[in-house]
Amino acid sequence: MTTTLSEALLTLKNAAEYEKVLRDLLTPQEIRVMEERWRIAQMLDQGEKSYREIAAETGASVTTVGRVARFLRDEPYQGYRMLLDRTAKQTGKKAKK
């Protein structure tokens, strides 16, 4: 039986291990894009800035900010929401919904 990537990732124990695996799996540019989208999701969740302000601050396009917003708000996967809620719980901060 073949282990899926998702199953393999579940075996990682900490952030350092995740970072090692991501550096093997992804190019530096792909890592930057993922980090950029995560930062955009955090800023959107805070609700304090416009798409244009977020784009200017992160260096992303307004289109990318809109895409992250759509996935955060409308898409059924809710991966961003899950991560925002869980990281807020860990840090004791309340994520917005």
Secondary structure as GFF3:
##gff-version 3
##sequence-region A 1 97
A	DSSP	alpha_helix	5	9	.	.	.	ID=ss1
A	DSSP	alpha_helix	15	25	.	.	.	ID=ss2
A	DSSP	alpha_helix	28	46	.	.	.	ID=ss3
A	DSSP	alpha_helix	51	58	.	.	.	ID=ss4
A	DSSP	alpha_helix	62	73	.	.	.	ID=ss5
A	DSSP	alpha_helix	79	91	.	.	.	ID=ss6
###
